[in-house]
Amino acid sequence: MKVSVIGASGRIGSMVSFLLAKEPYINHINLISREKSLNKLKGIKMDIYDALAAEGRDAEIEVHSEKDLSVVDGSEITIIPAGVPRNDKMSRLDLAKENAKIVKNYVRNLSKTCDTKLFMITNPVDVMTQKALVESGYEKNQVFGLGTHLDSMRFKVAIAKYFGVHIDDVRTRIIGEHGDTMVPLLSATAIGGIPINRLPGFENLPYQKIVDFVKNGGKRIIELKGGSEYGPASAIVNVVKCIIHNDKRLLTLSAYLDGEIDGIKDVCIGAPVVVGKNGIEEVVPIKISDDEFKAFKHSVEVVKNCWNEVKDI
């Protein structure tokens, strides 16, 4: 199985390349970056080979410049974490405008010679997923973003810790924007199949504190260590496994909505989807509480407003 990573010299790109190289079902990885980062990529390649040698494993790892994206052809999945990181002087819209230019150039060049699935990591991920979909001309099932998948896992961990249960017993998710307007679904949260509002201690659940923790988790990591890579990279590999093995798992990724959830359409946003060998096999038409749906509609509007600002870039 062949996978390509565009932006492999960055924090997330290098970490996800390392984790993918350790997976037995992947035997060919393209590491792609700007020309000025090629030496760094060569060092990353050598470092990964040393790690694989220690584990008695091998894989074909190639280093390429972004100038020739034809090397991506034949890749089952192309992961794109490339882009500028947000600094304290940039608004969300500033970041969107800068990264929209980068994403547009990559996916337009890709679509000329390659047929692949585009897995978007670049932030703001919902808007960049739609940019990739529009500029590539690929089918909507082929283009998706990490969305609220990692947010959902953070929420799951917090719920498990509060109730003092094993994380695998918790079923929950967050939909909407990967950002301030994300919507945790308490109505769809259960432990061992039991809705949490029927469990002892629910009335004292520090809901807002947990939501704030989830929303600000990435920002806090950046403040403490300069950037996040372990969590996002592991979440990315989790999704890749589902596609490679055709697991048909229900994950919450940024996907294009075409009316499946209460008629909402023309937006890429975090939603429950079935993930399999074709990428997004299905957007699940879930029913949620009135309050959650109101919050989800607001989240959609926020993402759409940002999209309208960058769609013609």
C-alpha positions, 0 to 999 in steps of 0.5 A: 500500500502506497501513501503520500504525505505533502508537508512531511517536514512539519511537526504533524507531517513527520510524525505521521510519516513515522507512524505510518512507516511502522504499519505492516500494511504500508510498504511505500511512503512518499515524503513531499515538501518544499524545495528548501525542506528537502534536506530535512526530509532526507534526515527524517527518512534516515531517522525513520529507517533507523527506527524500522531497523530497530523493529526488524521492519522495512519500507520504501520511503522516498523524498520528493519536491512539491514541484513534481506531484506526479509521484503521488499517482498510485497512492491510496491516500494523500495526507496534506498537513501542509500550510502555515501555522497560526500565530498570535497575530493572525485571525482565523480568517487570516490563516484561512486566506493564507492556507487556501492559496497553498491548498489550491496549488497543491490539489490543482497540480495533484488532480492533473496527474493523480487519482487519490483520496485527499485527507486534509489536516491543514487548518482551518480544516473544514474550510480547507477540505472544501477548498480541496474538494472544489479545486481538485474536482474529485468526487466528494467521497475522496476528499475529507478532513480530520475534522472533529475526530481528535476533539471527539476522542478528547471528549471521550477521555474526559467523560471516561475519567469523570465517571471512572470507567474504561475509555472503550466503554464510552461512546460519544462524539463532537460534530460541527466546526473544528474550532470554537463552535464545535458541538458535543453530543450529550444526547448521543453519549453512553457508557456501556450502552447506558445513556449518561443522563441515566447514570449516577453523578450525571447531575454534577457533570462539569460539562462546560469545563470539559467542553472548554478543555476539549476546545482549548486542548490544542492551544494549551499544548502549543503554549506548553511545548510549541505545537501538537503532533502525537495526538493529531498524527495518531488520529490520522493513522487511526483513520488511514487504518479504517480506509485500508482495512475497509473497516466501515467504522463510524467516525466524525470527520470533515465531510461534504454535506448534501442535505443528509442532516436536516437538509444542510448542504454545500459545506464541509464540516465535522459529521458522523460518517462511515469510513471504508475503502472508498473514503467516505462511504456514507454521511450518517443522517443522525437525529439530535436534540433541538439545542444541539441542532441549533448549535450545529446550524450556528457552527455551519454558518461560521464555517460557511462565512469563512468559506465565502471569504476564501472560495475565490482565492 
